[in-house]
Amino acid sequence: MNILIVYSHPSKKSYTFQVLGRLKSLIAKQGWDLEISDLYEMNFQSDMSENEYEREGFVKTALPVSDDVLAEHKKIEKADCILFLYPVWWSDCPAKLKGWFDRVYSVGYAYGQTEASQEMKTIPFGLVICTAGYPVEFLKEIGIAQSMQNIMLDDRLGKRFENKEMLILGGTLELDKVISLHMKQIEEVIEKIKNQCC
């Protein structure tokens, strides 16, 4: 089993980084192969260049794809499961992760295929895990949880994944009240991967 985690958080002191550590430990116990795209650690370029826009905006698939984007394509092609792990900032993912989708989901690969292009494979399972200060119930009440789910699952993951789910680890502003529940939910992630990928 090959797992890819696309991780987006700038601080190793964050709760999101603790979640990453727990996931790494649980995945290691399964003996699965794990690769991590730590977007801040990699200093991943989130802004699309003018040349990239010309390629994307005008569907000029003959123009080259950047090496850093091709490296992400290789990771995707190896993966049986991709986990996206990030904090909720202003009702969405950090700009680094949004930029990952902007650039890595390149024309001719993730959409707009031509005879000459390599099409992104369909991934068996995609799981979006995000940490949020507000409780999940509140995020549902104000419609933010549904909005995040629509954007991440229906648009960004879309038909590129056979199965997909979102797990919001909410209520981190009062972490002591939710951490035991969160750790249980993170352990359940392993079973979800087994059920969807095996």
Secondary structure, DSSP 8 states (H G I E B T S, - for coil): -EEEEEE--S-TTSHHHHHHHHHHHHHHHHT-EEEEEETTTTT---S--HHHHHHHHTT-TTS---HHHHHHHHHHHH-SEEEEEEE-BTTB--HHHHHHHHHHS-BTTTBS--TTS-----EEEEEEEEE-SS-HHHHHHTTHHHHHHIIIIIIIIGGGEEEEEEEEE--GGGHHHHHHHHHHHHHHHHHHHHHHH-
